[in-house]
Amino acid sequence: MTTDSSSPSRAAADGISTFKGQERALRADRLGTGGLLLSVLAATAPLMVVAGVMPTTFAVMGIVGQPLLFVVLGVVLVLFGIGYAEMSRHVHNAGAFYAYISRGLGGTAGAGAAMVALVAYNALQVGIYGIFGFEVSGLFATYADLSVAWWIPSIVAALVVGALGWLKIDVNARVLGVLLIIEVALVVIFDIAAVADPAKEGLSLHAFNPDTLSGAGVGTALCFCIAAFLGFEQAPVYAEETSRPHILVPRVMFLAVGGVAVFFALSSWALTVAAGPSAIVGESQKQSAGLLFSLTESRLGGTFTDVLHVLFVTGMFAALLSFHNVVARYAFAMGREGLLPAAFGRTTGTSGAPGTGSLLQTTVAVLVVAAFAIADDKPAGDPTEPVLHLFTWFGNIGALGVILLMAAASASVVAFFVRRGAAGAQAWRLATSTLAGLALLVIAVYTVKDFDVLVGAGPDSSLSWALPGIIGLALVAGLVQGLVLRARNPRAHARIGLGNEAFQLDKAAERTP
């Protein structure tokens, strides 16, 4: 027996029951526009992008037009957000991506998407522990003359993040907000200083010239840059914890995409102005992540640069906490709907936080960091294991997974409204979703094709297929789980994507004679 999970009436008839008490619901009214926006933007880690992603993209791809890439990606993601935001008005579920995909493409597809989302966001979060630990150990060596192995601050951070994950989400939002605002302010100060004191080529707009995007590296550069946007798509994850999700979630998504696109386009342009368009690639290759700090020291002094180093670390911590919260909520939604053990589908105490999902994410992080620490046979201060392996490998695995989820979500938007008979009324949203989905698929193809470049491996390295293969395995495992669930427990299969709506259906069924 198969059941259409997008049909509430059919679901009610099948007697769906997912709500066994208040502990099966995330606490509403925890977040307003500001708290939701800060929680989402913290995942973008602005300083990590400006100091790490941008110089890497300039250096590896040799493309000066990175600012223009951020504009192009901003347009693509706004097109994606139009349909995605409209879906958020109809579906309020902490499972976000997989809930949307299941409502549009069916429960089995939703189960596949759920597993991909769980693996991808775990990978994104865990990968950051590598560069976080490396940078903290560097701060100890520089300012305290202490040699600390990178994995020690990584493990400590994982435990602190795990503890915060058990608190109320509004408490987390305050922590994220303070760190994010300071971080953005410092980057803006650098941008102003770069414009006020440009290199010998002056305030050149050469980086926005379309001619700078010619060459074979453009597709791979898009893969690097789209990772900088990851976070805005998390807004629907918190829908159940807002008072007016149908208003707040779309508002925050568009504020996040627009703000990130403008902020990163201007900041990457400021780097080209400060170093000079003709020199930015060479300087990035020579200094890598030290480029930003070198440019600030010559313009804003050593004290500002020292503060920037510290905020570089706290910004990464904010991203760790933001991704942790998302993984915990995906696990909660999956537990509530039978895709993970039922224990994951319960909240914890008065905080209303998904404690079991938080514990799962913390455990995964500690085990992965420990595995890379054991494998690290390099001397202290060597970035190979924490940065070139843990951070780079896992970051790109996660980015690939989210790109594929966004492409699938675009397809699900079209299917959802067509199946509802609303294709005419939603025609322009379906058109934008189709365009965005095609663009995201192209980026995904380039990501897989050039994975060896993204992770710094040779073209014949097994990493070029083994690492993206992790996302493939997650998809297959999820699809198999969905098929088995449909065959053995059709009622549970029908719950996929319904979330807390199944509780409302139960109440309605009880009131009906």
Buried (B, 14 or more C-beta within 10 A) or exposed (E): EEBBBBBBEEBBEBEBBBBEEEEBBBBBEBBBBEBBBBBBBBBBBBBBBBBBBBBBBBBBBBBBBBBBBBBBBBBBBBBBBBBBBBBBEBBBBBBBBBBBBBBBBBBBBBBBBBBBBBBBBBBBBBBBBBBBBBBBBBBBBEEEEEEBBBBBBBBEBBEBBBEBBBBBBBBBBEBBBEBBEBBBEBBBBBBEBBBEEBBEBEEBEBBBEEEBBEEEBBBBBBBBBBBBBBBBBBBBBBBBBBEEBBEBBBBBBBBBBBBBBEBBBBBBBBBBBBBBBBBBBBBBBEBBBBBBBBBBBEBBEEEBBBBBBBBBBBBBBBBBBBBBBBBBBBBBBBBBBBBBEBEBBBBBEEBBBBBBBBBBBBEBBBEBBBEBBEEBEEEEEBBEBBBBBBBBBBBBBBBBBBBBBBBBBBBBBBBBBBBBEBEEEBEEBBBBBBBBBBBBBBBBEBBBBBBBBBBBBEEEBEBBEEBBBBBBEBBEBBBBBBBEBBEEEBBBBBBBBBBBBBBBBBEEBEEEE
